[in-house]
Amino acid sequence: MRKNLFNVGAIARGFSTTFSYLFKKRPTIEYPSVKKQHAPRFHGLHELRRYADGKERCIGCELCAIACPANAITVMGAENAPGDRRSPGERYAASYEIDELRCIFCGLCEEACPTDAIVLTPRFEMADYRRGAFVYAKDRLLVPPEAGVGTAPDERPNGIPADLGGVYRTKDTIDITVGYEATNRGKILREQRRGLAG
Amino acid sequence: MRLTPYVWLDALIHAVIVLFVVITTFAYSMLFERKIMGWMQMRPGPNRVGPWGMLQPAADAVKMIFKEDLTPDTADPLIYRLAPFISLICAMGTFAIIPFSGDADGTPWSVGNVNAGILFVFALTSIGVYGISLAGWASGSKFPLLGAVRSTAQMISYELSMSMSVIGVLILTGSTAFGAIVGAQSRVWFIVPQIVGFVIYVITAVAETNRAPFDLVEAETELVGGFHTEYSGLRFGLFFIAEYLNMITVSCLAALLFLGGWNGPFGLPSFGLLGLVWFIIKAGAFLFFYIWLRSTLPRIRYDRLMDFGWKVLFPVATLNLVVTAVIVAVWPTHA
């Protein structure tokens, strides 16, 4: 009749399998309290690095924005003022915004950058309730002067400290409170839409 | 026994204690099920609420109480609201006479000492089927109806074999009272002479309580939630409690009928609190087997379930009954 229904050996084997799993080591990482050790070159949140003298590496060339396949980067360059040089080059990034909701974390910006200014860090905890909060401007991308120069992926130690999962919470920028439309990226998109309509 | 106020008070106190213990057992059997299922699937199981997840039942209870209680437009409102209570009352009622241990003279520790004990339990669990059937019928929706129809057919087929398997024990004992059944197992547990009956009892008990792999009544992959698809909040919770209480009931029955009840192994002392320990170990082992079974075997197909029930279990149970009856009739001293 129903041969498989009386296959007692198979059923017994099933029972022994589930019983042995009772004592196996569980691979669960209890995330909020325990964080996974990511690889040093893990592609997470971006960071704008500095030189040792405190000057910004970014020269506002917009190569990253051109390389970006997701069109997530908006750079607005400006001439360095003679008395107040922000970068060693001729120009600097007056505004630098990355829309982390568009970003696919491919790292092409990192490869395109001629001065190794933009790098991807292993930080990954970017969750927020507000759309505008995902447009990271220079206030959150640029390494704070007291935090050093930032680390290039090649120079990172093998074990990334667990606190690197979090992001710099320097301040709640006006961009976040006003919303996505107030960012340069939002403005440009709006203008593009208007141009398409007209 | 005259029904003096003292008798009433005595019964009431016992009932409250047993109810409290049974509800606590339900709450933690649910937690242990989720834990053990988790471990068998290489997950940690609930561990967020309290140390080791020990407050999970309380959190679940709060969740159930505060969820919205919906009645579908197409439902029959009175029966729809009544059905969970039928299930729950029948599931709880069995604990009125299930003994958890006994005194040295064999008097069982139970709220009521009924001499038709086992019949009373079967009567109640049979009425419990009405809860599920009526819930499915009164929901006024397709999936619950299918679940209810399945449950009725399944319960009727498997209850027959279950009763047949238990009658073997009753023949050996010559009584339907739990005290006498356990007393008769003081030398050798009935699992030895009634091993066939025990196996049939275990299989039918799983089907009787609608547990995997015989949970076709809810069968979430095909019937959404079966009979309780439309239920929410506390009414769903009542079905949930009833299902687990039924599980505990059949575990207790397995311990009482086949595993020697509160008799200790190897002739160890077996009354009072020590008897309670033996009983809890036996019923607990059976509960564990339930959970183990659920995480091991996939759900059986409906036509195979019916085939298996009628063409295999029922004949074997009948044969077992006849053989037992003949042996007891020919050699009465063996009983």
Interface residues (C-beta under 8 A of the other chain):
Chain A: M1 R2 L5 I11 G14 F15 T17 T18 F19 Y21 L22 K24 R26 P27 T28 E30
Chain B: I36 W39 M40 Q41 M42 R43 P44 N47 W292 S295 T296 L297 I300 R304 D307 F308 K311
